[in-house]
Each structure stands twice: as C-alpha cells, then as structure tokens.
C-alpha cells in the first residue's frame, strides 16, 4: 500500500518535533530505513557534487 502525496504531507505535519520530522522527511525522500536515517551525520551530506545534495549511507542491512 502506498500513501498519496497528500497523505504523506498530512502525516509529516502531524509530527510535533522538528528534529523527528526532519529525520522522517529525509528517510522518506531518500528511501532510507530509519536506522540509516538516524545514523546520518553532517559529513554524510555532499553539497558540492553535481549541483545537488548527495547522501552517503554507510550503515546498511544486508538482504538475504
């Protein structure tokens, strides 16, 4: 089941903590697992490459 853009916006707007909302927005936009999103650091963001922001995700789970 996929959420519509309106449902996603409604869900994110309901989160009172700016920090938690930012983590969930980043996770959703980048397709990250929560464990990956919560381990991101400022050094994982490359703003100098290709005129866009790139995220370096180091901690991933192995799919078997």
N, C-alpha and C positions, 0 to 999 in steps of 0.2 A: 504494500500500500504506500503510495506516495502522497505527500502533502502538497496542496496547491501553494503558490507563492503567497497568497493572502493568508492561508493557514499558518505558514511559516512565520510571516510577519507578526501575526497575532500572538503566536507562541513566544517569539522573542521579545515582543513588547511587554509581555506579562512577567518577565523576569526582573525583579526589583534591583538586583545588584548589577552595577555597571560592569564589574570585573567578570562575573559569571556570564553576563550577556555577551561580552566581548569574546570570551573563550568559546561559547557555543556558536556564535556567529562565525568565528574563524574556523572552527571544526566543520560546520555545515558548508561554508563556502569552499573550503579546501578538500572536503571529503575525508577528513581525519577522524580517527577514533578518538574518544575522549582522552584516553591515556596518552595519545600522541599530542593532542592539543594542550594538555596540561603540562607537558614537558618542554614545550617550546620556550626558547629564550630569545632575547633581542638579537643575539648573534646568529640566530637561525633565519633571520629575515635579510634577504639580499635586495636592496632597493636600487642598486646601481646597474643591474643586469637588464638589458632588453627593454628599457623604459617601462618596466612593470615591477611588481613585487613578487619575489620568489621565496618560498618557504623550504628550508632544508629540514626534512623529517628523518631523524636518526633512529629513534626508538620505534620499531615496528614489530608486530607479531608475525610469526611465520604461519602461513596457512598450510595445513596438511591435507 
